[in-house]
Amino acid sequence: MKKLFSLFLMISVFGFGQQLDENALFQEDTLITEAPLLTNTSSKGISLTGNIQSLFTYSFERDKLTNKDSQATNLFSYGIGGDIFVDIRQEKGYKAFVDIGFLATSGGVPLLRTYVDPFTATPLPLIETNSFLVQIKEAFVDFPLFHLLYFRFGKQYLTWGTTYFWNPTDLLNRERKTLSTLNTPREGIWGIKLHIPYQTLFNWYTFLDTTEIKNLSTSALASRLELLLGNTEIGLCGWWKKHSLSVYGADLSTRLWGWDIKAEGSLSYGDNRPVLKEEMIPYGPLTITNYTTEKTTNKWVYRIAVNFSHSWELWDVKERLSTMVEVFYNSEGKNDSLFENPTKTQVALLSGAYVPNEYGKWYGLLSIGFRKLFVSEVSSQIYILWNIEDRSAVLSSTLFYNPVDEVQSSLGLVWYTGKDKQEYTSTDFPVVLTAQFSLKF
């Protein structure tokens, strides 16, 4: 299969390449995408833009909610963060871009760091707290070659997959989506991206992932072909890495009876995600619990996400109400007692056996948005994220106020509810209030 992808890539380079508008390349896809049109126009200049957010959170401790005499302490935190974008453009589509993210908090941010023991050469995961962070989320250069091949070199975030919250075909981006960071720029990965378009028929993407490697032979390779058939876009993709199982995927985007429909899925023989095993080892009069991991082999593993969305006209305002439902299925999902033991949960998270929002078999996401609520500057957004099997959920409700396009303030409530000691109810702070003020420039 990998050879077939490579063969088609060679045919694309020499048989189908053509000129296009470089400024339209590498942008986030809409529901139905088309290859950019033929043109040589381009702009030259430099721009500095960004956004800054100030965020307050107040978290209620579980015991405090059920017992007013509890000595437990509610938590308050305050921070300010954002992103600074530097965009440098030259003629004929040459471009450089940098996204510098920063965050300062009153209480510090816990970060997972991996250090190497100099005596045993063993990696040691440790958690440290920092009150100020600066991060290069993206830093890349666009280099069009002969107006046929479009390269991007550097650290970059990839739009890989079509569905909204879960992307089974995205085996590249390290930073996963969460409800609290849906609209936050995500950290990219290091590598080389090649884009070959052909009119409005197809786009071919290939990416060489060099993140955290010292030997090129251990890099990962991913390739994706997008075909446009009428109002339907079909994607086929593959992912390969030495000493790892190959993963193949497909996705679809279309519109039917006013509904936007998206679906994607991945398939592999075996699984690259480890499975956590618990061993009870006798040690004198004591019994020690030891955790190990192993990979799933000799069986087909698949993950699927399906999304339906629609906007409705209310009170003579088009798209005033927007609704979306997304369902995710993981054939290797678990429904065990992982979250009843904090130590076991932490080991699973550090080893990769626990991937948040993807550990169980069935998940659902419901989104309801309302524009021009009472007045044109006010809107609201509700999300419900549900682990269907363990019956725990996250309810997120936010009220927004936009006096001008570049300024926004919001008040929010996050409630973790459901059966106790499950994925979304294992937290000690089940209710969180938020207030945020953000400004774009």
Secondary structure, 3 states (H helix, E strand, C coil): CHHHHHHHHHHHHHHCCCCCCHHHCCCCCCCCCCCCCCCCCCCCEEEEEEEEEEEEEEEECHHHHHCCCCCCCCEEEEEEEEEEEEEEECHHHCEEEEEEEEEEEEEEEEEEEEEECCCCCCEEEEEEEEEEEEEEEEEEEEEEECCCEEEEEEEECCCCCCCCCCCCCCCCCCCCCCHHHCCCCCCCEEEEEEEEEECCCEEEEEEEECCCCCCHHHCEEEEEEEEEECCEEEEEEEEEECCCCCEEEEEEEEEECCEEEEEEEEEEECCCCEEEEEEEEEECCEEEEEEEEEECCCCEEEEEEEEEEEEEEECCEEEEEEEEEEEEEECCCCCCCHHHCHHHHHHHHHHCCCCCCCCCCEEEEEEEEECCCCCCCEEEEEEEEEECCCCEEEEEEEEEEEEECCEEEEEEEEEEEECCCCCCCCCCCCEEEEEEEEEEC
